[in-house]
Amino acid sequence: MAISVAGIIVVENLVFIAKRVPVGDMGNRWEFPGGKVDPGETPSEALEREFFEEFNAKVRIKNEICKSTFTHKNKTVELIAFEVEFLDLDNIQWILSEHTETKWVPFEKIPELSFVDSDLAIYPKVKEYFKLK
């Protein structure tokens, strides 16, 4: 089974999200950043790599929030969500390699956005984890 990871960063009740480039099945949709776990990587290592590759940002992986499974192109994928924090948010030299924009939004706005299906599936558990309204 393939494994994907999602990093959830919450600061002052705002969650960090990114909009995918307009390519592929879920192009132009918002997501919790992350990606696929490569062979030989742990989920935490994959998430650290993905944040660096996609944003030029270093992060600390904290707690596992939840797991979910979904099907993509007839393959079952396990999605693992982690609580993440930026190591030096004020000094990140942002580079967007897989996204067209990022933003911080109130958690309750996520269902109103065009969010990827797999991340919407974990939304209730993430919301509960952070004790957000």
C-alpha positions, 0 to 999 in steps of 0.5 A: 500500500502506498503511503502519503503524509499531510502536515497540519500547521496551526498558529493562532487558530489559523491553518496553513494550506496550499493551492496545487498547481493546475495539473492533474486530478486534483489540480487547482485545489487546496490541500494540507501540504505533504506528499508521498513517502518514498521507499526507505523513508519514514513518514516523518522524513517524507514530510520534512523533505516535502516541506523543504522541496515544495516551500524551501521551509524547514519544519519539525514533525510533532505528533501523529494526528490520524490515519485514513485510507483513500483510493487513487487511480485504483490504488489504496493509499494510506494518508497519515496526518501530522502536527507540524511546525515551521522552524523559523517562520519569519525567515523562510525564503519562500519558493513554491515548486508544487503550488501557486499560493499559500495562505493561513485560513480559519479552520472553519473556512476549509469546507468552503474551499475547493479542497482535495478529497483525501484531506477533506476526509481527515478534516473532522479528526484534525479539527477535533485534535486541535480542538477547533470550532 
